[in-house]
Each structure stands twice: as structure tokens, then as C-alpha cells.
Amino acid sequence: MSTTETAPASFFHAPRRDTPLALRIAITCVMVGMFMQMLDSTIANVALPYMQGSLQASRDQITWVLTSYIIASAIMTGPIGWLAARFGRREIFLVSLIGFTTTSALCGLAQNLDQMVIFRLLQGAFGAALSPLSQAIILDRYPIERRGQIMAVWSAVIMLGPILGPTLGGFLTDNYSWRWVFYVNVPIGILCSIGVFFFLFEEKLRKPPEFDWYGFAFLGLALGALQLALDRGTDQDWFNSTEIVSECVIAGTALYLFIVHQLTTKHPFVNPDLLKDRNYVSGLFLTFFVGLLLLATSALLPPFLQNLGGYSVLDTGLLLAPRGVGTMVSMVFVGRIVLRTDPRWLMGLGSLVLLWSMWEMSGWTPAIGSGTLAFTTFIQGIAMGFIFVPMNMYTYSTLAQSYRTDGSSMLNLVRNVGSAVGVSLTTTVLSSSTQVNYNQLAEHASPFNRALGQNAASLMLGPQMPFGAENLSNMILGQSLIISYENTFLFMFYASMPVLMVILTLRKTNLLTAGQAPQVEAE
């Protein structure tokens, strides 16, 4: 492990000496800061029904609290590599950590939906740098023979954040208030900022490469317009709405301009050398689908358990905890063997188990036993661990060290886009399926249905009476939601299949041998 150079003294640069203790403290603070950012992608999930009332939002609108955060993180991931090269990885990480902590406090203080969405956008923008920079910082500080274990720890942190978010959010909401799902970041963020300021050491700044601001603007506009269309499509009746059509046209035009600019400019937004690495490109596809599945299931389960299963917010969080335990167990195991095995077998086994868990969930009803639910989510967590650790190692196995910051930024952008698209798609499928099922079931609820008027009990559901019509409507809505959740989980099953298909196209790679080549090239 080489000692890095010390930059001149200033607010961000204090003369210090790199020591093993300082390294441990710095890596711990970097990982905790990254964990905090990942945690916030799902910590508000179980609190959404409580936030919905406080912020006066509809059931569809309240999901903007999730998607605004994710899409802002995705868009702002783009310039991270340039900013890190221009100002230093430590400096950008520290500014991001302070900004993330501040906006977390503002989210807790929000009084309406508009304020919450704005503060969540800012929170996601500031937090965008934490994950890619943490990965680049950690990779540069450990030799290849220790990289499997440290990447297992890093992967566990980045996976456990979204998985344990609902559990912690349920505890805070049940015992305090939904606002504490944001306030909890403040003391942690302050401690991590202090640790990074005093104990993280980086090399002197180098001349940054040219950044493609036009490409970044086109891609950001395309992603923003697409996400807005996905979020508002259900409320606006999709393509029957001028707003949705306009947003889709803007997204398509901006994406076209981005592609043309990418192919014609001298310094494109996406480094062409990254796309020449087959392992890295395959990792991008896998990361997109893993991000889609991970957050979409985390967003679906809390309302299913609370609204249909009748579980409290705390019980909901506890029932989701086994998935985090499964991920942690599998990542510790896989991290020890990933360098000595074919990563394709590990990822293939994980994808098959993931498919089984999604198929099992497609048959769930509110009567599902807590034991069956916990076991299925535990197995699902194990599957995620078997996919995620080898995937990260495989993605960077042949990527030169000089490209790691840019590569990590692009990888996180793809994962965040997948997460945002996953939440929006599942919300859309759930809402559309609910409407269709309600209409189909309501066809049999009419004054001509003799089963609704034969006795006193059935009269309570008789559509000819106001109270009966209301009771009947609520019953039909409940049954429609049950069927719709089953359909949405089935949709997730089909969305899991591309993970296995991509894995089958991978070529065999020795991670230990492949990982040494970039290291030598960068020196």
C-alpha cells in the first residue's frame, strides 16, 4: 500500500500523515456515508402512508418522494468523474456528504409535497457522488488479492442500504415520526464528515479531462422527461394527455441529440474506451436489471403488508429484515470464494433462485403466513448477494485503474436509472391492473345480482342502498388490489429473466488474473 502525497494546507487540505489507523477510520466513514445514501432510497417506503396524509398527497403522487430522489441521483452521477478530477475525490465526497446531511434535515422539515419533492431532488443530487467515489477510493487502496473481500463488504453495504431501509424506517416511524427517517441522517452525516476531513488522504489534483456538458444536458433532459412521464402517466391517462405526449417527445428528442452528440464530439460524455470493455458493458446491463428489481420489490412490499395484510409499520419493517440478513450472509460467503470460482456459476445460481422467489411472490395474498414471507424474502436476499458481488468484480476485472472513477459513475447512473424505472413501472402496472380488475369485478355488482339481496347480511352490500354501495365498492377495491399485487409480482418475475439471459452470454474470466492487468497498466 503506497503512501499518497499530501496536498497544500487549506480548508480541505490539512497537512497529515497517512497511517493504517487513519486508513481504517477513513474507509469506515466513506462506507457509512455511502450506506446512508443508499439507505435513503428505501427508508421512506414504509412511512409513505403517513407522509401521504401529512403532505396532502394522493397514493400515486406520494411515490414521487422515492422517484425524485433516485432520478436526481442518476442524473448527477454523470459529472462526478470530471468533478473528482478537477477538485479532488476527497473534496467532492466531503461537499456531497455535507450537502446530503443538510438536505436530509430539510426533508424532515417539509410541510407539503412540493417542498418534499424539491428537497428530495437536492438530497439525491448531493448524494450522487457518495457511491461511485467510495468505490473508486476503496479499490485504489487495496491490492488485488484483498479486493474480493473488501468488495464483498462494499457490496454488502450498498445492497443492505435499500434492503434494511424499510426496517429502520418502520422503527423510526412507529416510535417517533416519519420525519425521523430523514433526521436520523444528521448526526451520522456530521460524524462521517469530520472523519473524512481529518483522516481521508488523496493524491494531488491532476488536470481534469474535458467534460461534455452538452451530452450531460441532453442525457439529463431525456432522463428527467422520461421519469416525469412515467410518474404522471397514470394520473394523466397516458397518451390521451398532451402533457405526457409532450414529455415523451422531449425525452425522445433529447435522447436522439445525446446519441448524435456522443458519436460526433471529440470528448463525449460516455468514454468510448469504457464501452470497448466487454466485461464492463455486460456489467452495465446486469446492474440496470438488479437496480430495477432491488428497489421495485422494496417499494411494493411495504404497502402490500400494511394496506392489505394489516401489519403495523414496525411489523412491516421487521418482516422485510430477513432479506437483508440473507444478502449479508451470502455476500460474506461469496466474497471468500469469488476469486477462486467461475463468477458465471455464482451469478447463474443467484438468478435462478431470484426467479423462484419472484414466482413464489406472484401467488401471495394477505393471508400469507409471516414464516413463509420471511423465508421467501430471506432466500431472495441470498440470491441478490450471489449476483451482486461477482457482478461488481466481473465488471471491473479488465477495466484500467485510470477509468475506475468514470466507470463507477456510469455504473451508478445505470443502477439509479434502473431503480427509478423499476419503481415507476411497478407503480404503473399496479394502478392499471387495479383499474381493470375493479371494472371486471364491478360488472357482477348490480341490483340484478340476486345474491346481493336475499337476506339482511347481503343487504349490507346491496348497491341499491348508499351504505351498501360504499361497502361493496370497498370490498371490490380490496379484491382488485390483491389480484393487482399478484399481477405486479408476476411482472417482476418476467423482469427478472433478462438477468439470467445476460449471465448466459458472459465469457469465462479469471477474476484474479484479469484484475492484475489493469493494475499494471495504470502504474
C-alpha positions in Angstrom: 0.0 0.0 0.0 1.6 3.2 -1.1 1.6 6.4 0.8 -0.2 9.2 -1.0 1.1 12.7 -1.5 0.0 15.5 0.8 -1.7 18.5 -0.8 -1.1 22.1 0.3 -2.8 23.2 3.5 -6.2 24.8 3.1 -9.7 24.4 4.3 -9.9 21.0 2.6 -6.2 20.1 2.7 -4.6 19.9 6.2 -1.0 18.5 6.4 -1.4 15.0 7.7 0.3 11.6 7.5 -1.3 8.5 6.1 -1.3 5.7 8.7 -3.1 2.3 9.0 -5.4 3.7 11.7 -6.3 6.8 9.6 -7.0 4.5 6.6 -9.4 2.3 8.7 -11.2 5.4 10.0 -11.4 6.9 6.6 -12.7 3.8 4.8 -15.3 3.3 7.6 -16.5 6.9 7.2 -16.6 6.6 3.5 -18.6 3.3 3.7 -21.0 4.7 6.3 -21.6 7.8 4.2 -22.3 5.7 1.2 -24.6 3.4 3.2 -26.6 6.4 4.4 -27.1 7.5 0.8 -28.3 4.0 -0.2 -30.5 3.7 2.9 -32.4 6.8 1.9 -33.5 5.2 -1.3 -36.0 3.0 0.6 -36.1 4.2 4.2 -39.2 6.3 3.5 -41.1 3.4 1.9 -42.9 2.2 5.0 -43.6 5.8 6.0 -45.3 6.7 2.7 -48.9 6.2 4.1 -48.1 8.6 7.0 -46.4 11.1 4.8 -49.3 11.0 2.4 -51.7 12.4 5.0 -49.2 15.0 6.3 -48.3 16.2 2.9 -51.8 16.0 1.4 -50.8 13.8 -1.5 -52.6 11.0 -3.4 -51.4 7.4 -3.4 -49.7 7.9 -6.8 -48.2 11.3 -6.0 -46.5 10.1 -2.8 -44.2 7.8 -4.8 -42.6 11.0 -6.2 -40.8 11.0 -2.8 -38.9 7.9 -4.0 -38.5 8.6 -7.7 -37.4 12.2 -7.4 -34.5 11.2 -5.1 -33.5 8.3 -7.4 -33.6 10.2 -10.7 -31.7 13.2 -9.3 -29.0 10.7 -8.1 -28.9 9.2 -11.6 -28.6 12.5 -13.5 -26.0 14.0 -11.2 -23.8 10.9 -11.3 -22.7 11.9 -14.8 -20.2 14.7 -13.9 -18.8 13.0 -10.8 -15.7 11.8 -12.7 -14.9 15.3 -14.0 -15.6 17.0 -10.7 -13.4 14.5 -8.9 -10.5 15.1 -11.3 -11.0 18.8 -11.2 -11.3 19.3 -7.5 -10.3 16.0 -5.9 -12.2 12.9 -4.9 -11.9 13.8 -1.2 -13.2 17.3 -1.7 -16.2 16.3 -3.8 -17.0 13.5 -1.4 -16.9 15.8 1.6 -19.1 18.5 -0.1 -21.6 15.8 -1.1 -21.7 14.4 2.4 -22.3 17.9 4.0 -24.9 18.7 1.3 -26.7 15.4 1.8 -26.8 15.8 5.6 -28.2 19.4 5.2 -30.9 18.4 2.7 -31.9 15.4 4.9 -32.7 17.8 7.7 -34.7 20.0 5.2 -36.7 16.9 4.1 -37.7 16.3 7.7 -38.9 19.9 8.0 -41.0 19.8 4.7 -44.6 20.9 5.1 -46.1 20.0 1.8 -45.5 17.7 -1.2 -43.8 20.4 -3.3 -41.2 21.2 -0.6 -40.6 17.5 -0.1 -40.0 16.8 -3.8 -37.7 19.8 -4.1 -35.6 18.8 -1.0 -35.5 15.1 -2.1 -34.2 16.2 -5.5 -31.5 18.2 -3.8 -30.8 15.3 -1.5 -30.4 12.9 -4.4 -28.2 15.4 -6.3 -25.8 15.8 -3.4 -25.8 12.1 -2.6 -25.0 11.1 -6.2 -21.2 11.2 -5.7 -21.1 9.1 -2.5 -21.4 5.7 -4.0 -19.1 6.0 -7.1 -16.4 7.9 -5.2 -16.5 5.4 -2.3 -16.0 2.5 -4.7 -13.1 4.3 -6.5 -11.4 5.3 -3.3 -11.7 1.8 -1.8 -10.5 0.0 -4.9 -7.3 2.1 -5.1 -6.3 1.3 -1.5 -6.3 -2.5 -1.6 -4.3 -4.9 -3.7 -6.0 -7.4 -6.0 -5.6 -10.3 -3.6 -7.7 -8.5 -0.9 -10.1 -6.9 -3.4 -12.6 -9.7 -3.3 -13.1 -9.4 0.5 -13.3 -5.6 0.5 -15.7 -5.5 -2.5 -17.8 -8.1 -0.7 -18.0 -5.7 2.3 -18.7 -2.7 -0.1 -21.3 -4.7 -2.0 -23.0 -5.8 1.3 -23.2 -2.1 2.4 -24.6 -0.9 -0.9 -27.2 -3.8 -1.0 -28.1 -3.7 2.7 -28.9 0.0 2.5 -32.0 -0.4 0.3 -33.0 -3.7 2.0 -32.7 -2.5 5.6 -34.2 0.9 4.8 -37.8 -0.2 5.4 -36.9 -2.0 8.7 -35.3 1.1 10.1 -37.9 3.4 8.6 -40.6 1.3 10.3 -39.0 1.5 13.7 -38.5 5.3 13.5 -42.0 6.0 12.2 -43.7 3.7 14.7 -41.7 5.1 17.7 -41.2 8.7 16.8 -42.4 10.2 13.5 -41.9 9.8 9.7 -39.8 12.9 9.9 -37.1 10.9 11.8 -36.4 8.8 8.7 -34.6 11.9 7.5 -33.4 13.4 10.8 -31.5 10.2 11.5 -29.0 11.1 8.8 -28.0 14.4 10.5 -25.8 13.1 13.4 -24.4 10.3 11.2 -23.5 12.7 8.4 -21.8 15.1 10.8 -19.6 12.3 12.3 -18.7 11.0 8.8 -17.9 14.5 7.5 -15.5 15.0 10.4 -13.9 11.6 9.8 -13.4 12.3 6.1 -12.0 15.7 6.7 -9.3 14.6 9.2 -8.5 11.1 8.1 -9.0 10.7 4.3 -5.9 11.2 2.2 -5.8 11.7 -1.6 -3.1 12.4 -4.2 -2.5 15.9 -5.5 -5.0 17.1 -8.1 -4.4 16.3 -11.7 -5.5 18.2 -14.8 -9.1 17.0 -15.4 -10.2 15.8 -18.8 -12.6 17.9 -20.8 -16.2 17.3 -19.8 -19.1 17.0 -22.3 -21.6 19.4 -20.8 -23.8 19.3 -23.9 -24.0 15.5 -23.7 -24.7 15.7 -19.9 -27.5 18.3 -20.5 -29.1 16.1 -23.3 -29.0 13.0 -21.2 -30.3 14.7 -18.1 -33.2 16.2 -20.0 -34.0 12.8 -21.5 -34.0 11.0 -18.2 -35.9 13.8 -16.4 -38.6 14.0 -19.0 -39.0 10.2 -19.2 -39.2 9.9 -15.4 -41.8 12.7 -15.3 -43.9 10.9 -17.9 -43.7 7.6 -16.0 -44.6 9.2 -12.7 -47.6 11.2 -14.0 -48.8 8.8 -16.7 -51.4 7.1 -14.6 -52.9 10.3 -13.3 -52.9 11.9 -16.8 -54.4 8.9 -18.7 -51.1 8.4 -20.5 -51.1 9.2 -24.2 -54.5 10.8 -24.1 -52.8 13.6 -22.2 -51.0 16.4 -24.0 -48.6 16.7 -21.1 -47.5 13.0 -21.3 -47.1 13.2 -25.1 -45.0 16.4 -24.8 -42.8 14.8 -22.1 -42.2 11.7 -24.3 -41.4 13.8 -27.3 -38.9 15.8 -25.2 -37.3 12.6 -23.9 -37.0 11.1 -27.3 -35.6 14.2 -28.9 -33.1 14.7 -26.1 -32.0 11.1 -26.3 -31.5 11.4 -30.1 -29.5 14.5 -29.7 -27.4 12.8 -27.0 -26.6 9.8 -29.3 -25.7 12.1 -32.2 -23.5 14.3 -30.0 -21.9 11.2 -28.4 -20.9 9.9 -31.9 -19.7 13.2 -33.3 -18.0 15.1 -30.5 -14.2 14.8 -29.7 -14.7 14.3 -26.0 -18.1 12.5 -25.5 -20.0 12.2 -22.2 -19.6 8.4 -22.1 -15.9 7.5 -22.6 -15.8 5.2 -25.7 -13.0 3.2 -24.1 -15.4 2.1 -21.4 -17.8 0.6 -24.0 -14.9 -1.3 -25.6 -14.6 -3.4 -22.5 -17.0 -6.3 -22.9 -17.0 -7.2 -19.2 -17.8 -3.7 -18.3 -20.7 -3.4 -20.8 -22.1 -6.7 -19.6 -21.9 -5.4 -16.0 -23.9 -2.3 -17.1 -26.8 -4.5 -18.3 -26.7 -6.6 -15.2 -26.6 -3.5 -12.9 -29.6 -2.0 -14.6 -31.8 -5.1 -14.0 -30.5 -5.6 -10.5 -31.3 -2.0 -9.6 -34.7 -2.3 -11.2 -35.6 -5.5 -9.2 -34.0 -4.4 -5.9 -35.8 -1.2 -5.3 -39.1 -2.1 -7.1 -39.6 -5.0 -4.7 -38.7 -2.8 -1.7 -41.3 -0.3 -2.8 -44.0 -2.9 -3.4 -43.9 -4.9 -0.2 -44.5 -2.2 2.5 -47.9 -1.0 1.1 -48.9 -4.7 0.4 -48.2 -5.7 4.0 -49.7 -2.5 5.6 -52.7 -1.8 3.4 -53.8 -5.4 2.7 -52.1 -7.5 5.3 -53.0 -5.2 8.2 -49.4 -5.2 9.6 -48.2 -2.2 11.6 -45.4 -0.1 10.2 -42.9 -1.7 12.7 -44.0 -5.2 11.9 -43.7 -4.4 8.2 -40.1 -3.3 8.7 -39.3 -6.4 10.7 -40.8 -8.7 8.1 -38.6 -7.2 5.5 -35.4 -7.6 7.6 -34.8 -11.3 6.6 -34.0 -10.2 3.1 -31.2 -8.0 4.4 -29.9 -10.9 6.6 -29.9 -13.2 3.6 -27.9 -10.7 1.5 -25.4 -10.2 4.3 -24.9 -13.9 4.8 -24.5 -14.7 1.1 -22.1 -11.7 0.5 -19.8 -12.8 3.2 -19.7 -16.3 1.8 -19.4 -15.3 -1.9 -16.7 -12.7 -1.1 -14.4 -15.5 0.2 -14.8 -17.8 -2.9 -15.5 -15.4 -5.8 -11.8 -15.2 -6.8 -11.4 -19.0 -6.8 -14.5 -19.9 -8.9 -16.2 -19.1 -12.2 -18.3 -16.0 -11.4 -20.8 -17.0 -14.0 -21.9 -20.1 -12.0 -22.4 -17.9 -8.9 -24.4 -15.3 -10.7 -26.4 -18.0 -12.6 -27.3 -19.8 -9.4 -28.4 -16.4 -7.8 -30.5 -15.6 -10.8 -32.3 -18.9 -10.7 -33.1 -18.5 -7.0 -34.2 -15.0 -7.7 -36.6 -16.2 -10.4 -38.1 -18.8 -8.0 -38.6 -16.1 -5.3 -40.4 -13.8 -7.7 -42.6 -16.7 -8.9 -43.5 -17.6 -5.3 -44.4 -13.9 -4.6 -46.8 -13.9 -7.5 -49.1 -16.2 -5.6 -49.1 -14.2 -2.4 -52.4 -13.0 -0.7 -52.9 -11.0 2.5 -53.3 -14.4 4.2 -49.7 -15.3 3.6 -48.0 -16.6 6.7 -45.3 -14.5 8.3 -43.0 -17.5 8.3 -43.4 -18.2 4.6 -43.0 -14.5 3.8 -39.8 -14.2 5.8 -38.4 -17.4 4.3 -39.0 -16.3 0.7 -37.5 -12.8 1.3 -34.5 -14.4 3.0 -33.9 -16.6 0.0 -34.4 -13.6 -2.3 -31.7 -11.8 -0.3 -29.3 -14.7 -0.7 -29.9 -14.6 -4.4 -29.1 -10.9 -4.6 -25.8 -11.5 -2.8 -24.8 -14.3 -5.2 -25.4 -11.9 -8.1 -24.1 -8.6 -6.8 -20.6 -9.5 -5.5 -19.4 -11.4 -8.7 -21.1 -8.8 -10.9 -19.1 -6.0 -9.4 -15.8 -8.0 -9.5 -16.6 -9.1 -13.1 -17.4 -5.6 -14.2 -14.1 -4.1 -13.1 -12.0 -7.2 -13.8 -10.5 -5.8 -17.1 -11.1 -2.1 -16.6 -7.9 0.0 -16.3 -7.4 1.8 -13.0 -7.4 5.2 -14.7 -11.0 4.6 -15.8 -12.4 3.4 -12.5 -13.9 6.8 -11.4 -15.6 7.3 -14.7 -16.7 3.6 -14.8 -18.0 3.7 -11.3 -20.0 6.9 -12.0 -21.6 5.4 -15.1 -22.3 2.1 -13.3 -24.1 4.0 -10.5 -26.0 6.1 -13.1 -27.3 3.0 -14.8 -28.3 1.4 -11.4 -30.1 4.5 -10.4 -32.0 4.8 -13.7 -32.9 1.1 -13.3 -34.2 1.7 -9.8 -36.3 4.8 -10.9 -37.7 3.0 -13.9 -38.5 -0.1 -11.7 -40.5 1.9 -9.2 -42.4 3.8 -11.9 -43.1 0.7 -13.9 -44.4 -1.4 -11.0 -46.5 1.6 -9.7 -48.0 1.9 -13.2 -48.6 -1.9 -13.5 -50.2 -1.9 -10.1 -52.5 1.1 -10.8 -53.5 -0.1 -14.3 -54.2 -3.6 -13.1 -56.3 -2.3 -10.2 -58.5 -0.3 -12.5 -59.0 -3.2 -14.9 -59.7 -5.7 -12.1 -62.1 -3.3 -10.4 -64.1 -2.8 -13.6 -64.3 -6.5 -14.2 -65.4 -7.4 -10.7 -67.9 -4.5 -10.6 -69.7 -5.9 -13.6 -71.2 -8.5 -11.3 -72.2 -6.0 -8.6 -75.6 -4.7 -9.8 -79.1 -4.6 -8.4 -79.9 -7.5 -10.7 -77.5 -9.8 -8.8 -79.9 -11.8 -6.6 -77.1 -12.8 -4.3 -76.9 -9.2 -3.0 -80.5 -9.0 -1.9 -81.5 -12.4 -0.4 -81.0 -11.7 3.3 -80.1 -9.0 5.8 -76.4 -9.7 5.7 -76.3 -9.4 1.9 -78.3 -6.2 2.0 -75.3 -4.6 3.7 -73.6 -4.9 0.3 -76.7 -4.1 -1.8 -75.8 -1.5 -4.5 -79.3 -0.1 -4.2 -78.6 1.4 -0.8 -76.0 4.1 -0.3 -74.2 2.4 2.6 -74.4 -0.9 0.7 -72.9 0.6 -2.4 -70.0 2.0 -0.4 -69.3 -1.3 1.4 -69.5 -3.2 -1.8 -67.1 -0.7 -3.6 -64.5 -1.1 -0.8 -64.7 -4.9 -0.9 -64.3 -4.9 -4.7 -61.4 -2.5 -4.4 -59.7 -4.7 -1.8 -60.1 -7.8 -4.0 -58.8 -5.8 -7.0 -55.7 -4.8 -5.1 -55.0 -8.4 -4.1 -55.2 -9.5 -7.7 -53.2 -6.5 -8.9 -50.3 -7.2 -6.5 -50.2 -10.8 -7.8 -50.0 -9.5 -11.3 -47.3 -7.0 -10.4 -45.2 -9.6 -8.7 -45.7 -11.8 -11.8 -44.4 -8.8 -13.9 -41.4 -8.7 -11.7 -40.8 -12.4 -12.4 -40.7 -11.7 -16.1 -38.5 -8.7 -15.5 -36.0 -11.0 -13.7 -35.5 -13.2 -16.7 -33.0 -10.8 -18.5 -30.6 -11.2 -15.6 -30.2 -14.9 -16.4 -30.0 -14.2 -20.2 -27.2 -11.7 -19.8 -25.3 -14.1 -17.5 -25.5 -16.8 -20.1 -23.8 -14.5 -22.6 -20.8 -13.8 -20.4 -17.5 -15.4 -21.3 -15.3 -17.1 -18.7 -13.0 -14.8 -16.8 -10.4 -15.5 -14.1 -11.0 -12.5 -11.8 -7.7 -12.8 -10.1 -5.6 -12.9 -13.3 -7.8 -10.3 -15.1 -7.7 -7.9 -12.2 -3.9 -7.7 -12.3 -3.7 -6.4 -15.8 -5.3 -3.0 -15.2 -3.3 -2.5 -12.1 0.0 -2.9 -14.1 -1.3 -0.7 -16.9 -2.2 2.1 -14.6 1.2 2.2 -12.8 
